[in-house]
Amino acid sequence: MARIAVIYYSATGNVHRLAHAVTEGAEAAGSEVRLRHVAETAPEEAIAQNADWAAHRTAMDDDPVASLDDLEWCDAYILGTPTRFGNVAAQLKQFMDTTGPLWGAGKLADKVAAGFTSSQNAHGGQESTLLALYNTTHHWGAIIAAPGYTDPRVFEGGGNPYGASAVDGTTEGELTAARYVGERVATIADRLAA
Ligand SMILES: Cc1cc2nc3c(=O)[nH]c(=O)nc-3n(C[C@H](O)[C@H](O)[C@H](O)COP(=O)(O)O)c2cc1C
């Protein structure tokens, strides 16, 4: 049974929904999952200017805050972020940038990894965000288990081979593809352990 950490940031709920779908897929495949969100780092005045952001502020509180122990504990991790100008959100990056000591001790190597993202526009940078996320996981020595086109469910989510993704609103098809990403990471982590 693979141990999987699903770690995400979400300002207005889309990535939050994807995170729960990824978790469902991994759990359905028999994994033990720690579902975690990273801490908010944006100034309160910026949050207050966006009604959706302010409303969603506490919705993630049901999921505990991510810690380095979650990354050390897991056999595989799946990281989620909204697209921010085609890039990883600073909140998730901030968490990733605290992993130096774990990385230096070799504790991030050989783990299976994948990512998920959400954007306002279908061509607004989902792929670049996922690839930017994987820049860091390459340095960690991850074994990236992107979905590719390995299952018809990928097409239900828009056909993104780099990871799970959604456009604002998050369709049921996108959630189905996200469940598949969770299932695929779990399956590959199990195979690797065997
Ligand atoms: C500062 C900022 C930058 C953004 N950059 C992009 C972008 O490059 N492309 C895009 O399609 N959407 C962009 N968006 C929109 C978000 O990525 C999108 O609404 C996403 O689904 C939000 O996810 P969340 O609901 O989990 O926070 C941006 C939003 C903000 C606040």
The ligand as an ORCA input file, in Angstrom:
! r2SCAN-3c Opt
* xyz 0 1
  C      -2.089     36.558    -10.071
  C      -2.875     35.605    -10.906
  C      -2.327     35.120    -12.073
  C      -3.050     34.259    -12.882
  N      -2.479     33.798    -14.030
  C      -3.212     33.045    -14.881
  C      -2.662     32.602    -16.120
  O      -1.509     32.828    -16.447
  N      -3.478     31.895    -16.940
  C      -4.762     31.603    -16.632
  O      -5.459     30.980    -17.434
  N      -5.280     31.945    -15.425
  C      -4.541     32.660    -14.553
  N      -5.052     33.021    -13.340
  C      -6.349     32.464    -12.921
  C      -6.193     31.250    -12.013
  O      -5.113     30.429    -12.384
  C      -7.450     30.386    -12.058
  O      -8.570     31.163    -11.698
  C      -7.353     29.138    -11.203
  O      -8.346     28.224    -11.610
  C      -7.528     29.425     -9.713
  O      -7.386     28.230     -8.983
  P      -7.959     28.174     -7.496
  O      -9.453     28.375     -7.626
  O      -7.628     26.811     -6.994
  O      -7.301     29.239     -6.730
  C      -4.357     33.866    -12.505
  C      -4.888     34.335    -11.310
  C      -4.172     35.202    -10.516
  C      -4.776     35.724     -9.251
*
